[in-house]
Amino acid sequence: LWASLPRPFKVFGTLLLIDFLLSFTFGFVEPQMVFYFYNDLGWTPIQFGIVAGAFGLALVIGQTTLGRLSDRIDRRPVITAGILLFAMFFFGLWFTDNFVLMLLVAVIAGLGEALIMPAASAFYLDITSEQHRSRVMGIKESAVSLGGVLGPLMVVVAASVMSPKEMFATAGFVALTGAVAAVAFLAKP
């Protein structure tokens, strides 16, 4: 197993951290976000569905149209910009109660995630030898799954001591640590 891990380890670890953080932060706010939209803002299921659908549609269209961007330029700035745009979703939840602004923020965040996912996956492949790619992509998906499990579990603890807005702000700052890690540790392979 050790010999199959990509080199340099700091780049591989940073990519795993970024995947973990993205999954963790979204999983951390998602349960609270639903109640916040319905109970605090008084939104309808249609409004919530439009915001969630706009995020998803921007993600799909973004991956289709922007997926090769990191092939043309360095992967690090694409991943970093994507994280910054993705983090806007959490800061949008923190700062705005306006449906139209939240819709715009959801589209921007969806495009951010659309930048990150193909660029990060390609980066894994760049640093991994061909015979170990399946194992490495499995490890990548394990990091994503771990974030998706731990994020909602942390809501159990955080919801008892934090307001929804504080949780959204926390998620935004945690997501930004991924951008800092990308700038500091992702080097061109």
C-alpha positions, 0 to 999 in steps of 0.5 A, a space after each residue: 500500500 505504501 509504495 502505491 501512494 502518489 508522490 509527493 506525499 504533501 500534494 497527495 495529502 493536500 488533495 485528500 484534505 481538500 476533498 474531505 473539507 468540501 464534503 465535510 463542510 457541505 455535510 455540516 451545513 446541509 441538515 441545519 440549512 434545511 431547517 434554517 430555510 423553512 423555520 427561520 426564513 419561512 421559505 417554501 419547498 419550492 424556493 428551497 428546491 430552486 436554490 438546490 436545483 440552481 446549485 446542481 445545474 450550475 455544477 453540471 453545466 460548469 463541469 461540462 464547460 469548464 472541466 478542461 480548464 485545468 488542462 490548459 492552465 495550472 491545476 492549483 489556481 483552478 482548484 483554489 478559485 473553485 474553493 473560494 467560489 464554493 465557500 461563497 455558499 456558506 458565507 451567503 448563508 451567513 450574510 443574506 436572507 434574500 432569496 434572489 441573492 441566495 440563488 445567485 450565490 448557489 449558482 456561483 458556488 456550484 460553478 466553484 465546485 465544478 472547477 474543483 472536482 475535475 481539476 482535483 481528480 486530474 491532479 490525482 491522476 497526474 501524480 499517480 502511476 498508472 497501475 495504482 490509479 484505481 487504489 488512489 481514486 478509492 482512497 480519494 473517495 474514502 476521504 470524501 465519504 469520511 467528510 460526508 459522515 463526519 460533517 453531519 455528525 458534527 452538527 449534533 455537537 455544534 447545533 447545541 452551542 451555535 446558531 445556524 448563522 454561526 454554523 454557516 460562518 464556521 463552514 465557510 472558514 473551514 472551506 477556506 482552509 482548503 484554499 490556503 492548503 492548495 496555495 501552500 502545498 499543491 505544486 505543479 507535478 
